[in-house]
Amino acid sequence: MRSDLLAMRMEPKFTAAKRAEEYLKRVAALTGAVQIRDGYWLRAGRRNFLVDYKFIRVISHRGESTCFSVAADSDMQHAEVVASALLQLRNNPGLFEKWRELQGYTFKADGQMFGRTHWL
């Protein structure tokens, strides 16, 4: 009986997915992103972005769009991928151009590319 109580106390209250969802909600509020279906709409600089865990799209005022797939570790929660992209785009909307040109590579928020040892 005592070991059951101890085990219950040691169990985490939140799973990794739940923590990632809560983090995404805070990031969305911070960046001004609005949830639309499975993604988030973000206005950064003079661009409109539609961000989900697989793709980031730039939507122009003429209705045209361009997109690319998100480079992320396969172990990352989907909400965490979206939150990271929202933060980086809000801080530097110009990153989209680098991301689109060099798909599959990861970038820091300042636009510098991570070395190949930092990602799988």
N, C-alpha and C positions, 0 to 999 in steps of 0.2 A: 504494500500500500504506500509506504513512504517513498519508494523509488518511482512510483507512478506520479506522485505529486511533484517530485523533483524533475522528472522528465517533462511534465506539463509546464513547469516554470521555465525550463530551458528552451522550449519550442519558441521559434520566432513568431511574433504577432503578425508580421507581414511577410509575404513571399517576395522574391525578387521581382516578379511581374507587377505585383501591387505597388512596391516601392517605385518602380520605374514609371508606372501610371501616375502616381502622386507627383513625382518629379516633373513629368511632362505637363501636368496641369499648372504647376508653379511657373515653369518656363514659358508656357503659352500666355499666362497672365502677365509675366514680366515683359515679353516681347510684343504683346498686343496681337498675337496670333488668334485666329478664330477657328474653332473646329468645324469642319465641313465633312460629313460622312466619316470616312476612314482617314482623312488627312486634315491638314491645317493650312489656312490661308494666311499669308504673312505679307504685309506691305513693308518693304525695306528699301530705303533710298527712293528711287523712282520706279522700282520694279514690284510686281506682284508675283509671289511665289505660292505654289501649291505643293506642300510637302507631305509625303507619306513615307513609310518605312522602306519602300522599294525605289521610289522615284522622287525627283525634285523637278518641278516644271516652272518655267517662267511664262506668265500669261501677259501678253501685250494688250494695250488698249484697243488694238484693231482685231482682237479675237484670235491672233496667232499665238502659238505656243511652241516651246522647245523644251526638251527634258533630257535627263540622264539618270542612270541608275546610281544608287547610293553605295559607296564602298564602306562596308562595316564588317566587323568581326561576327562570325556566325553565332557566337555565344551571347552577343548583345541582345537585350530585350528590344522588341520593336519600338516601344515607347521611348526607350533610351536613344535609339537611332534618330527618331524624329526630333526629340528634344535637343540633341547635339546639333543637328542641321539647323534648327530654328535659331539657336544661340549664335552659331557661326554666321549665318546669313544676316541676322539682325546687326551684328557687329561689323560685318564687312560684306555687303551685297555683291561686291566685285569678285568674291570667291567663286561665284557660279561659273564665270568664264573659265577659270583654271580647272574647276571640277569637270566641266564639260569637255575641255581639251584633253585632260589627262585622266580619263576614267580608270577606275581601279586603284588609284593612288589616294592616300589620305593626306589632308592638309591641317595645319594648325590654324587657329582663329586669325592669326596675323598674316595668313597667306603662304607661309613657308611650308614646304612639303616635309612630312615626316620621313626619316631615313627608313630604308627597307627593313631594318631590324625592329621597328616599332609596330609593325602590323604583320599579320599572317597572310 
